[in-house]
Amino acid sequence: MELTRDLTLGVYLPGKTALHCLDPRTKIAGASGLILLLILTNNYAAYASFAAFTLVLILAAKIPLRFALKGLRPMLPFLAIMWVFQFLLQKPPGSKVIFSYWIFSATDAGLHIGTLMSIRVLLLFLVITILTLTTSTVELTDGAEALLRPLQKIGVPAQELALTMVIALRFVPTLAEEAEKIIKAQTARGVDFNRGNFIRRTFKLFPVLLPLFINAFKRADELITAMESRCYTGGAGRTKMKSLRMGKSDYFAWGIFAAFTVVQVFLMLKIGRPY
Amino acid sequence: MPIEIEHLNHTYKEGTPFARQVLFDINLKIDDGEFIGLIGPSQAGKTTLGQYLNALFIPRSGRVLIDGRDTADRKTDLVQIRFEVGYVFQNPEHQLFKTTVGEDIAFGPTRQRCTPEEVRERVREAMLLVGLDEETFYQRDIFALSGGQKRRAAIAGVLACRPRVLILDGITAGLDPRGRKEILDVVERLHREREMTVIFISHSMDDVARLVERIVVMDRGRIIDDGPAREVLARVNRLKQIGLEPPQVIEIMQRLREKGFAVPAGILNVDEALSEIVKALGRPGVKESWN
């Protein structure tokens, strides 16, 4: 029983590939740009081209493909449920009804919407995974902070936001490890998490979630004390040991991103949505 | 209920870029009623090995037989095995989740589908065994307990399942001397009075020396020594090599011998050491007990 084995989100895979060495600002902005493209994408061809691009990124970063795909597995049940809901409840005007019963009506458009949305979520997850696998936590904070800094003028607490984001990412593996220990402690007292129907399994989560939440609050409290004891007072006046610098490879990456955007927008406009 | 382990290997995060082998060809046989200390420095693989003993890990390489039942066999009832081999984890906060002590201890027996009367009876018995007074603690809020009391409540929660083998993983870590002594007394009583097989995982040699009959020493995923406690502890230098502090008693007796005092080797507890030192000094009348 190992929860952390299949965990890919929030894990950093050290390496020296071109993707690892890019400026974190480029990577964060690039990932955000890709996510924006994903949200706008409306047809299968554009998604196929996006998936191909993601695959190239994974190979370029020397991330074992199986490892990257394994991280998607825990999401499949949720996607399946979402897909069923989209299929049965979406009923845009002008769509063809396949069958209907009570408040449910299955339409061809619902089928497409559900499928496109599932692909979108999977690719979104992959993009974020690539970002965190190739960027260390320190780089992520620095990058996010630098990108948010212009917004400070209108009162956005850039440094605090960046810190919050990084702490959240940093604690994903820690919490998973802890959940694993708790699951084991409860398994040792006779809870079989792999048995029983959906409702029974849901109830079995209580002995896991309660200690997990309590410990998470405790951990947060300890973290605050640790930060305050090292005189953390917020972002004002802090300096960096490593300052960020854009290089040739960053401009090259921007070029690739721009070209890819043109291709995607072309595919979206040319083909259009399938329903 | 003998436990047999044959050629067991374990790799964490198998099939990922982070794969790391932590157990190498482990062979171990544990007989009924043994009191074993499983010791070794951090990262030696003690906890991983312990989790194979009650089927929390299922072997992918090698075999684990519990009372003749192979844990990798699909027909084996793993839940039943986990009730028979109780496992108490280091951090009681990973186990305790109900509001009151009584409710939490009752969780295991309730899962075993005991009748309410039976559950009540088992909770009473378990609380008695770990020395938590029922009157005072049954309704007590879990969060109002001290560190030592939480540990005892966690042990009681496992004992209420009526295991025949008990694995205690680092249960004295982080306790003050008094809490430590209270816990160790409980463990000793369980072994003596209930004739339970106890596997005590620890890196504190002082705890182990006081209690156990047999010691298994692990280092970097391998068993490097296994035998009667006295013999293993006598190989002090070997233990020092892998970074374990030998028990203070042994250290003191060894130094006394080096200084030319006539004290015997192989002394494991403070009382014995005291009487030997008194004998060596030739001064009768010194208070012959210490606690």
Interface residues (C-beta under 8 A of the other chain):
Chain A: M1 E2 T4 R5 V11 L13 I63 P64 R66 F67 K70 E178 K181 I182 K184 A185 Q186 T187 A188 R189 G190 V191 D192 F206 P207 L210 P211 I214 N215
Chain B: Y12 K13 E14 G15 T16 P17 F18 Q51 N54 L56 F57 L78 V79 R82 F83 G86 Y87 F89 N91 E93 H94 Q95 L96 F97 F107 G108 R111 Q112 G157 V158 C161
